[in-house]
Amino acid sequence: MATIDEEKLTVFYFPMSARGQFITDVLDIIGKKYELKTIQFKDWEAEKVNTPFGVLPVLDVDGKKIGGSVVIARFVAERFGKSKLHQESDPFISALYEGQADMCNDILVKLFSFVFAKEENKVAKGEEFVSFAKDKLHFLEKSINSGGVFQGKDGMLTWSEIVISSLLKDIKKHYEKHDEVLSQFPNLIALCNEVTKLL
């Protein structure tokens, strides 16, 4: 039976960053090797039956499959990142981290609703994204430390902060007027900059 260090990981996702990046950024920072398998959109319907919940991303750990981006990000952080990431024992603080990641997921959904919108709907979807993102990022900004200081004990990085950083990178990548969305959130920008240094 393979030890935890010997376990082989495969991440399945579409040819884009989005939720898959939540997971790969955590794995890259903790230094856990993995294989990334891209599922093309044209092949998705045929591949869907092979997933736990009919959605991507999926993580395969030696043949055992896990579904859900936030679930997987937390799982790999807790299973493989003990020496690199803060491991929270307080269930209330742990729930805070989960809430931060869930909020990132919600914002990402709105972002890609804009990205994949038909041209005639782009302006409306963009306005919808900006309004939604600003509201949610306001609460996310208040939930983290200031000045890019990691929120784990002794200043250690947490898995949810990696997810937050991944979200901001996607906003910068896919929304041209990203300054309009992010400029009023200096703590989030500082956090993203600090996490990016580790990748």
Summary of the structure (lengths in Angstrom):
residues: 199
radius of gyration: 16.9
end to end distance: 31.1
largest distance: 55.1
contacts: 604
relative contact order: 0.14
helix: 62%
strand: 9%
